[in-house]
């Protein structure tokens, strides 16, 4: 539900004094998490959560050089995080936010892996707020931070190929080859995809939508597939596997703010992100699942929020979208599974 308490804007103002990363490269999940907490109906927990989380955060990097006509050369330069955020603050002050987004979205999409997909995820949370509520200064500033982070950490996925096949998402995901070498962080693993047999072919196997409406529906289906798959495959990497669902959902949430001509390439980028996470983190064998007791939406959300864990909260937030879309209790079970794996009781 949209925030009418003012808590979200207050939290954004506090958090915008901090940078989008800490400890060198870890993503600052706080702005995304507090938005999901408010939406889950727990705004009274936000400031206490921010108090605890903020202890580890770094200050916002200063802007030192203006981003101008050389913007392309500055893409993917993490040393210029402060410059990029300052750039988008100026753009959003001078032009309507949808216009800024429509200009930069196609430039940023090929770098969907930025910050382990947190660039696009943060933008998706910010856009959802702007679409549903008042366009306040802190909310526009949050979009500037998200876009700036994405631009500074811009990173493409090796061997990326757009859909040109015939398979729907639930079948195409089955053909994604598993990366055999699982050492190192996400950047090291992504680099190995370039030499993975069948990788590009598996990306191309997804059906190519013929129009924007089909792209939207396929993207919604892709999010659902990733959410439900977590229930059986999330144990391969409980935290990192979350992004296979939250990244495409961030793209889906952004589509209504974009010109429809950008919807098909948005599906392409979202599919590449989900497939990459699947390849580098999914286990070779699924885990058996048991039929559980009936779950209630409020209980699932409450348990995720109670952990205080950013990934559990954000995955539950995405799983609620799948539950609303498909009406399947398996979406609630997937959220519960995520909470159990990340923060076992």
C-alpha positions in Angstrom: 0.0 0.0 0.0 1.3 3.6 -0.7 2.8 5.3 2.3 0.6 8.0 3.8 2.5 8.2 7.1 5.5 10.2 6.0 7.8 7.5 7.3 9.2 6.6 3.9 10.2 10.1 3.1 11.8 10.5 6.5 13.8 7.3 6.0 14.9 8.3 2.5 16.1 11.6 3.9 18.2 9.8 6.5 19.5 7.3 4.0 20.5 9.7 1.3 23.3 10.9 3.4 24.8 7.5 2.8 26.3 5.9 -0.3 24.8 3.1 -2.4 27.6 0.8 -1.3 29.6 0.0 1.8 32.7 -2.1 2.7 34.0 -1.5 -0.8 31.3 -3.0 -2.9 28.3 -4.4 -0.9 25.0 -2.8 -1.9 23.1 -0.6 0.5 19.8 -2.4 0.7 18.2 0.1 3.1 16.1 2.3 0.8 14.7 -0.8 -1.0 14.0 -2.6 2.3 12.2 0.3 4.0 10.0 0.8 1.0 9.0 -2.9 1.2 8.5 -2.7 5.0 6.1 0.3 4.6 4.2 -1.5 1.9 3.9 -4.5 4.2 2.2 -2.3 6.7 4.9 -2.0 9.2 6.1 1.7 9.0 6.4 1.8 12.8 9.5 -0.5 12.5 11.3 1.5 9.9 13.3 4.0 11.9 14.5 1.4 14.4 15.6 -0.8 11.6 17.4 2.1 9.9 19.1 2.8 13.2 20.6 -0.7 13.3 21.4 -1.0 9.6 23.0 2.4 9.2 25.9 1.6 11.5 27.7 -0.2 8.7 27.0 2.3 5.9 29.5 4.7 4.4 28.9 8.4 3.7 27.7 9.4 0.3 30.7 9.9 -2.0 31.3 13.5 -3.0 30.8 14.6 -6.6 34.1 15.8 -8.1 33.5 16.1 -11.8 30.4 16.9 -13.8 28.9 14.2 -16.0 28.5 15.8 -19.4 28.8 14.8 -23.0 31.4 12.1 -22.1 28.7 10.2 -20.1 29.3 7.0 -22.1 32.9 6.8 -20.9 31.8 7.3 -17.3 29.4 4.3 -17.4 30.5 1.5 -15.2 33.1 3.7 -13.4 32.4 3.0 -9.7 34.8 5.8 -8.7 32.2 8.2 -10.1 29.2 7.2 -8.0 29.0 10.6 -6.4 29.2 12.3 -9.9 26.5 10.1 -11.3 24.1 10.7 -8.4 24.7 14.5 -8.6 24.1 14.2 -12.4 20.7 12.6 -11.9 19.7 15.0 -9.2 20.2 17.9 -11.6 18.4 16.1 -14.4 15.4 15.3 -12.2 15.3 18.9 -11.0 15.1 20.1 -14.6 12.9 17.6 -16.3 9.9 15.4 -15.5 11.0 12.1 -13.9 9.4 10.0 -16.5 11.2 11.8 -19.3 14.5 11.3 -17.5 13.8 7.6 -17.0 12.8 7.1 -20.6 16.0 8.7 -21.8 18.3 6.7 -19.5 16.5 3.4 -19.3 17.7 2.0 -22.7 21.2 3.2 -21.9 21.2 1.4 -18.6 19.4 -1.8 -19.6 22.4 -3.6 -21.2 24.2 -3.2 -17.8 21.5 -5.0 -15.9 24.0 -6.9 -13.8 25.2 -3.6 -12.2 25.8 -4.1 -8.4 24.7 -7.7 -8.6 21.4 -6.4 -10.2 20.8 -4.0 -7.3 21.0 -1.0 -9.7 17.8 -2.0 -11.5 16.2 -3.3 -8.3 16.7 0.0 -6.5 15.3 1.9 -9.5 12.3 -0.4 -9.6 11.4 0.3 -5.9 11.8 4.0 -6.5 9.6 4.0 -9.6 6.9 2.1 -7.8 6.7 4.7 -5.1 6.5 7.6 -7.7 3.8 5.8 -9.7 1.6 5.2 -6.7 2.0 8.3 -4.6 3.0 11.9 -4.4 6.2 13.0 -6.2 8.0 14.4 -3.2 11.6 15.6 -3.2 12.9 12.6 -1.2 11.2 10.2 -3.6 12.7 11.9 -6.6 16.1 11.9 -4.8 15.8 8.2 -4.3 15.3 7.7 -8.0 18.5 9.8 -8.6 20.4 7.6 -6.2 19.1 4.4 -7.9 19.9 5.6 -11.4 23.3 7.0 -10.3 24.2 3.7 -8.7 23.2 1.7 -11.8 25.2 4.0 -14.1 28.3 3.9 -12.0 28.2 0.1 -11.6 27.0 -0.6 -15.1 27.9 -4.2 -16.1 26.8 -6.4 -18.9 26.3 -10.1 -18.9 28.8 -12.0 -21.1 27.3 -13.9 -24.0 23.9 -12.1 -23.6 21.4 -12.9 -26.3 17.9 -11.7 -26.7 14.9 -14.1 -27.2 14.2 -15.4 -30.6 12.9 -18.9 -29.9 9.6 -20.5 -29.0 9.7 -21.4 -25.3 7.6 -19.8 -22.6 9.6 -18.7 -19.4 8.8 -21.9 -17.4 10.3 -24.0 -20.1 13.1 -21.8 -21.1 14.5 -21.6 -17.6 14.9 -25.4 -17.6 17.4 -25.1 -20.5 19.7 -22.7 -18.8 23.0 -24.5 -18.2 24.5 -24.7 -14.7 27.9 -23.1 -14.3 30.2 -25.8 -13.1 32.8 -23.5 -11.4 31.1 -21.9 -8.5 34.0 -20.2 -6.7 34.3 -16.4 -6.3 31.8 -13.6 -6.2 29.1 -12.7 -8.7 31.5 -10.8 -11.0 33.9 -13.7 -11.2 31.0 -16.1 -11.9 29.4 -13.8 -14.5 32.7 -13.6 -16.4 32.7 -17.4 -16.8 29.4 -17.4 -18.6 31.2 -16.3 -21.8 32.7 -19.8 -22.1 29.8 -21.8 -20.8 28.5 -24.2 -23.5 24.9 -23.6 -24.4 24.6 -20.3 -22.5 23.8 -18.0 -25.3 21.6 -20.6 -27.0 19.6 -21.0 -23.8 18.9 -17.2 -23.7 17.8 -17.2 -27.3 15.4 -20.1 -26.7 12.9 -17.9 -25.0 9.9 -16.8 -27.1 10.3 -13.4 -28.6 7.2 -11.3 -27.9 5.7 -9.6 -31.0 4.3 -6.6 -29.1 4.5 -4.7 -25.9 1.5 -6.4 -24.4 3.1 -9.8 -24.9 6.3 -8.5 -23.4 4.5 -7.4 -20.3 2.7 -10.7 -19.9 5.9 -12.7 -20.4 7.8 -10.6 -17.9 5.0 -11.2 -15.3 5.3 -14.9 -16.0 9.0 -14.8 -15.7 8.8 -13.2 -12.3 6.3 -15.9 -11.2 8.5 -18.7 -12.5 11.5 -17.3 -10.6 9.5 -16.9 -7.4 8.1 -20.4 -7.5 11.4 -21.9 -8.5 13.0 -20.5 -5.4 11.0 -22.9 -3.3 12.9 -25.9 -4.8 16.2 -24.2 -5.9 16.8 -21.4 -3.4 19.0 -23.6 -1.2 21.8 -23.4 -3.8 22.5 -19.8 -2.6 19.8 -18.6 -0.3 20.6 -14.9 -0.6 21.9 -14.5 -4.1 19.1 -16.6 -5.7 16.6 -14.0 -4.5 17.8 -11.7 -7.2 16.6 -14.1 -9.9 13.1 -12.9 -8.9 13.6 -9.4 -7.5 15.5 -8.1 -10.6 12.9 -9.0 -13.2 10.2 -7.8 -10.8 11.9 -4.4 -10.6 11.8 -4.2 -14.4 8.1 -5.2 -14.4 7.3 -2.5 -11.9 9.0 0.1 -14.1 7.2 -0.8 -17.3 4.1 1.4 -16.7 6.4 4.5 -16.4 8.1 3.7 -19.7 7.1 4.2 -23.4 5.8 0.9 -24.7 8.6 0.7 -27.3 10.9 -0.1 -24.4 8.9 -3.0 -23.1 10.4 -5.7 -25.3 14.0 -4.8 -24.7 13.1 -4.6 -21.0 11.9 -8.2 -21.1 15.1 -9.2 -22.8 17.3 -7.6 -20.1 15.2 -9.1 -17.3 15.4 -12.6 -18.8 19.2 -12.3 -19.1 19.4 -11.3 -15.4 17.2 -14.2 -14.2 19.0 -16.7 -16.4 22.4 -15.5 -15.2 21.4 -15.8 -11.5 20.0 -19.3 -12.3 23.1 -20.4 -14.0 25.6 -19.3 -11.5 23.7 -20.0 -8.2 21.0 -22.7 -8.8 21.9 -26.1 -7.4 22.2 -29.1 -9.7 19.3 -30.9 -8.0 16.1 -29.4 -6.6 15.1 -29.9 -3.0 11.9 -31.9 -2.3 9.1 -29.8 -0.9 6.3 -30.9 1.3 2.7 -29.7 1.4 2.6 -27.3 4.2 -0.1 -25.8 6.3 -2.2 -23.0 4.8 -0.3 -19.8 4.9 -1.8 -16.3 5.3 -0.3 -13.3 3.5 0.0 -11.3 6.7 1.7 -14.1 8.5 4.3 -14.6 5.7 5.0 -10.9 5.5 5.2 -10.5 9.3 7.7 -13.3 9.6 9.9 -11.9 6.8 9.9 -8.5 8.3 10.6 -9.9 11.8 13.9 -11.3 10.6 15.1 -7.8 9.8 16.9 -9.3 6.8 16.8 -7.3 3.6 16.7 -10.2 1.2 14.0 -12.0 3.1 11.9 -8.9 3.2 12.4 -8.0 -0.5 11.7 -11.5 -1.7 8.5 -11.7 0.3 7.5 -8.4 -1.3 8.0 -9.8 -4.7 6.3 -13.1 -3.8 3.2 -11.1 -2.8 3.1 -9.8 -6.4 3.2 -13.4 -7.7 0.5 -14.4 -5.3 -1.7 -11.5 -6.4 -1.0 -12.4 -10.1 -1.5 -16.2 -9.9 -3.4 -16.8 -6.7 -1.2 -19.8 -5.9 -0.3 -20.6 -2.3 3.0 -21.8 -3.6 4.1 -18.2 -3.9 3.5 -17.8 -0.1 5.4 -21.1 0.5 8.3 -19.7 -1.6 8.5 -16.6 0.6 8.3 -18.7 3.7 11.1 -21.0 2.3 13.3 -17.9 1.7 12.8 -16.7 5.2 13.6 -20.1 6.6 16.8 -20.4 4.5 18.1 -16.9 5.3 17.1 -16.6 8.9 16.3 -20.1 10.4 14.3 -19.9 13.6 
